[in-house]
């Protein structure tokens, strides 16, 4: 409980910094949109590319195939529930708001916060690696299904080449291609190129660590500051509205309850895998949604308020959800 609270408070601190900056009018209004482009096009792709090359091999991805498949299932459960709710409960809302609600149901904070939390459990680095493996599917769906859901831009087959040129998707493709090259070289030549090999070489280690820690490390604080700047422009009635209450209820209670129940019933999962899936299912709304809405068009105020509300509630719902699951399975301790 303490670990979760501290991590959430750190995010609130960064959001608060964004609100402070916006209220002081230090930057023009369009600054947050430019910052969003920087995050989407530079910071986040560097984080993805370096994380995959540092933590995976092609064999590990194949052996632990259940992790990305399960992560995809979590997204699709939320997307399906959101699609039904959008049609039946949100019919009178404006189209951008309906799309933002649907996006919130589908995509959550599937990477950064779970990694920060699980690093403090008994799973340690093993748990971090499992979470990171799920991001291959989650990130792919974020920039295909999630992107289309939030912006209203349909993804057609003819658009796939253009979509692949978006920096986050390109980073995923290049990282997996890099793993494939390493696997081929290890098979066809005497050199065994693994994560350890890359990190033991001074030059490749410097490159990957710079991309991950210095450039990619800016992803989380930048996203939080952008969110805070957007919140700084809003009135309180936009943050604490009935629509936000319903959205938070879906994202933090209804969808996780259904998903965690299914996770508890799936046979054959190890306790570590079950814990990782449950932790991801309990996460609050995706912070990256603010930057996508800013750059590509979307209901940015709605997404910003959603992030604040869902992250506030998750201080209670994450420990509660894991405790309920622990009644039926043996989970690692926080």
C-alpha positions in Angstrom: 0.0 0.0 0.0 2.8 2.4 0.9 4.7 1.6 -2.3 1.6 2.4 -4.5 0.8 5.6 -2.6 4.3 7.0 -3.0 4.4 6.2 -6.7 1.0 7.9 -7.3 2.0 10.9 -5.2 5.1 11.3 -7.4 2.8 11.5 -10.4 0.6 14.0 -8.7 3.6 16.1 -8.0 4.5 16.2 -11.7 0.9 17.0 -12.6 0.8 19.7 -10.0 4.0 21.2 -11.6 2.1 21.4 -14.9 -0.9 23.1 -13.3 1.5 25.6 -11.6 3.2 26.4 -14.9 -0.1 26.9 -16.7 -1.6 29.1 -14.0 1.5 31.3 -14.0 1.2 31.7 -17.8 4.9 31.1 -18.3 4.4 29.6 -21.8 1.9 30.3 -24.6 -1.1 28.0 -24.9 0.3 26.0 -27.8 3.4 25.1 -25.8 1.7 21.9 -24.4 1.0 20.8 -28.0 4.6 21.2 -29.0 5.7 19.4 -25.8 3.3 16.6 -26.7 4.9 16.3 -30.2 8.3 16.1 -28.5 7.1 13.3 -26.2 5.4 11.3 -28.9 8.1 11.7 -31.6 11.3 11.6 -29.5 11.0 10.6 -25.8 8.6 7.7 -26.0 10.1 6.0 -29.1 13.6 6.1 -27.5 12.1 4.4 -24.3 10.4 1.7 -26.3 13.4 0.9 -28.6 15.9 0.7 -25.8 13.7 -1.2 -23.3 13.0 -4.0 -25.8 16.7 -4.4 -26.8 17.8 -4.3 -23.2 15.3 -6.7 -21.7 14.4 -9.2 -24.4 15.6 -11.8 -26.8 13.5 -13.3 -29.6 13.5 -16.7 -27.8 12.2 -15.0 -24.6 9.3 -13.4 -26.5 8.4 -16.7 -28.1 8.7 -18.6 -24.8 6.6 -16.1 -22.9 4.0 -15.6 -25.6 1.2 -15.6 -23.1 2.3 -12.2 -21.7 1.7 -10.1 -24.8 -1.4 -12.2 -25.7 -2.8 -11.6 -22.2 -2.1 -7.9 -22.4 -3.9 -7.7 -25.7 -6.9 -9.5 -24.1 -7.0 -7.0 -21.3 -7.2 -4.1 -23.8 -9.8 -5.8 -25.9 -12.1 -6.6 -22.9 -12.0 -2.9 -22.0 -12.6 -1.8 -25.6 -15.6 -4.1 -26.0 -17.2 -2.9 -22.7 -16.5 0.7 -23.7 -18.0 0.2 -27.2 -21.2 -1.1 -25.6 -21.4 1.7 -23.0 -20.6 4.4 -25.6 -23.6 3.3 -27.7 -26.0 2.8 -24.8 -25.0 5.4 -22.2 -23.1 8.2 -24.1 -25.3 8.7 -27.1 -26.0 12.4 -26.3 -22.4 13.4 -25.8 -20.3 15.0 -28.5 -18.3 12.7 -30.7 -14.9 13.6 -29.4 -16.1 13.0 -25.8 -17.6 9.7 -26.7 -14.4 8.6 -28.3 -12.4 9.7 -25.3 -14.6 7.7 -23.0 -14.2 4.6 -25.2 -10.4 5.1 -25.3 -10.4 5.4 -21.5 -12.2 2.0 -21.2 -9.7 0.4 -23.6 -6.3 1.8 -22.7 -4.8 2.3 -19.2 -1.5 3.1 -17.7 -0.2 -0.4 -18.7 3.5 0.3 -18.5 5.1 3.0 -16.3 3.1 2.6 -13.1 3.0 -1.2 -13.0 6.8 -1.3 -13.5 7.3 1.2 -10.6 5.0 -0.8 -8.4 6.2 -4.3 -9.2 9.8 -3.4 -8.8 9.1 -3.1 -5.1 7.5 -6.5 -4.7 9.1 -9.9 -4.1 9.1 -10.4 -7.9 11.7 -7.7 -8.4 13.4 -7.7 -11.8 11.5 -10.8 -12.9 8.2 -9.0 -12.5 9.6 -5.9 -14.3 10.6 -8.1 -17.3 7.2 -9.7 -17.4 5.5 -6.3 -17.4 7.9 -5.0 -20.1 7.0 -8.0 -22.3 3.3 -7.2 -22.2 4.1 -3.7 -23.5 4.9 -5.1 -27.0 1.2 -5.9 -27.5 -0.1 -3.0 -25.4 1.9 -0.4 -27.3 1.0 -1.9 -30.6 -2.7 -1.6 -29.7 -2.2 1.9 -28.3 -1.0 3.2 -31.6 -3.5 1.3 -33.8 -6.8 0.5 -32.0 -6.4 3.1 -29.2 -5.3 5.8 -31.7 -8.2 5.1 -34.0 -10.7 5.0 -31.0 -9.5 8.4 -29.5 -9.0 10.4 -32.7 -11.8 8.9 -34.9 -9.2 8.2 -37.6 -9.9 4.8 -39.1 -7.0 2.5 -39.7 -7.3 0.9 -43.2 -4.9 -1.6 -44.8 -3.8 1.1 -47.2 -2.9 3.3 -44.2 -0.6 0.7 -42.6 2.6 2.0 -44.3 1.9 5.5 -43.0 1.0 4.2 -39.6 4.3 2.3 -39.4 6.1 5.6 -40.0 4.8 7.0 -36.7 7.8 7.1 -34.4 6.4 4.9 -31.6 5.4 2.2 -34.1 8.6 2.5 -36.0 10.5 2.1 -32.7 8.7 -1.2 -32.0 9.4 -2.5 -35.5 13.1 -1.5 -35.4 13.5 -3.1 -31.9 11.9 -6.4 -33.0 14.0 -6.3 -36.2 17.1 -5.8 -34.0 16.2 -8.9 -32.0 15.7 -10.9 -35.2 19.1 -9.8 -36.4 20.8 -10.7 -33.1 19.1 -14.1 -33.2 20.3 -14.8 -36.8 23.8 -13.7 -36.0 23.8 -15.9 -32.9 22.7 -18.9 -35.0 24.8 -18.4 -38.1 28.0 -17.1 -36.6 30.2 -17.9 -33.5 29.1 -14.6 -31.9 26.3 -15.0 -29.3 24.5 -11.6 -29.2 22.2 -11.2 -26.2 21.0 -8.5 -23.9 24.0 -9.1 -21.7 26.4 -8.8 -24.8 24.9 -5.5 -25.8 25.1 -4.1 -22.2 28.7 -5.5 -21.7 29.9 -3.5 -24.7 30.8 0.0 -23.7 29.5 1.6 -26.9 26.2 -0.2 -27.3 25.6 0.0 -23.5 26.2 3.8 -23.6 23.7 4.1 -26.6 21.0 2.0 -25.0 21.3 3.5 -21.5 21.3 7.1 -22.9 18.1 6.3 -24.9 16.4 4.7 -22.0 17.5 6.7 -18.9 18.1 10.2 -20.3 15.9 10.6 -23.4 13.2 7.9 -22.8 13.2 8.7 -19.0 11.6 12.1 -19.9 8.5 10.3 -21.1 6.7 10.0 -17.7 7.4 13.5 -16.3 6.6 15.1 -19.7 3.3 13.3 -19.9 2.4 14.3 -16.4 3.3 18.0 -16.9 1.3 18.1 -20.2 -1.7 16.7 -18.3 -1.2 19.3 -15.5 -1.1 22.1 -18.1 -4.3 20.9 -19.6 -5.9 20.7 -16.2 -4.7 24.2 -15.4 -7.0 25.5 -18.1 -10.1 23.8 -16.8 -12.7 24.8 -14.4 -13.5 22.5 -11.4 -16.9 21.5 -12.8 -15.1 20.0 -15.8 -13.0 17.9 -13.6 -15.6 16.7 -11.0 -18.6 16.2 -13.3 -21.1 13.3 -13.5 -19.6 12.2 -16.8 -16.2 12.0 -15.1 -17.7 10.0 -12.3 -19.2 7.5 -14.7 -15.9 7.3 -16.7 -13.9 6.7 -13.5 -16.4 4.1 -12.3 -16.0 2.1 -15.6 -12.2 2.4 -15.8 -11.4 1.8 -12.1 -14.3 -0.5 -10.9 -16.4 -2.2 -13.5 -13.8 -3.1 -16.2 -11.1 -4.2 -13.6 -13.7 -6.3 -11.7 -14.6 -8.3 -14.9 -11.0 -8.6 -16.1 -9.5 -9.7 -12.7 -12.3 -12.3 -12.3 -11.4 -13.7 -15.7 -7.7 -13.7 -14.8 -8.5 -15.6 -11.6 -10.3 -18.3 -13.6 -7.7 -18.8 -16.4 -5.9 -22.1 -15.8 -2.2 -22.7 -16.4 -0.9 -19.3 -15.4 1.9 -19.0 -13.0 1.4 -16.8 -9.9 3.8 -14.2 -11.3 1.9 -14.0 -14.6 -1.4 -13.8 -12.8 -0.1 -11.0 -10.6 1.2 -9.0 -13.5 -2.0 -9.3 -15.5 -4.1 -8.3 -12.5 -1.9 -5.4 -11.7 -2.2 -4.1 -15.3 -5.9 -4.6 -15.3 -6.2 -2.4 -12.2 -4.3 0.5 -13.6 -5.8 4.0 -14.0 -6.2 5.8 -17.4 -3.4 6.1 -19.9 -1.3 9.3 -19.5 -0.2 9.1 -23.1 -3.8 9.8 -24.2 -3.3 13.5 -23.4 -0.4 13.8 -25.9 -2.3 11.9 -28.6 -5.3 14.1 -28.1 -3.2 17.3 -28.2 -1.3 16.3 -31.4 -3.8 14.4 -33.4 -7.1 15.9 -32.2 -9.3 14.7 -29.4 -11.1 15.8 -26.2 -7.9 16.9 -24.3 -9.8 18.4 -21.3 -11.8 15.2 -20.8 -8.7 13.0 -21.0 -6.8 15.2 -18.6 -9.5 15.2 -16.0 -9.9 11.4 -16.4 -6.2 10.9 -15.6 -6.5 13.0 -12.4 -9.6 11.2 -11.2 -8.5 7.6 -12.1 -5.1 8.1 -10.5 -6.7 9.4 -7.4 -9.0 6.5 -7.0 -6.4 3.9 -7.8 -4.7 4.5 -4.5 -7.6 2.5 -3.1 -8.7 0.2 -5.9 -5.3 -1.3 -6.7 -4.6 -2.7 -3.2 -8.2 -3.7 -2.8 -8.3 -5.5 -6.2 -5.0 -7.4 -5.4 -6.2 -8.3 -2.0 -9.4 -9.8 -3.4 -7.4 -11.8 -5.9 -5.0 -13.0 -3.2 -8.0 -14.7 -1.5 -8.1 -17.1 -4.4 -4.4 -17.3 -5.5 -1.0 -17.0 -3.9 0.3 -13.6 -5.0 3.6 -11.9 -4.3 3.7 -9.5 -1.4 3.9 -5.7 -1.9 
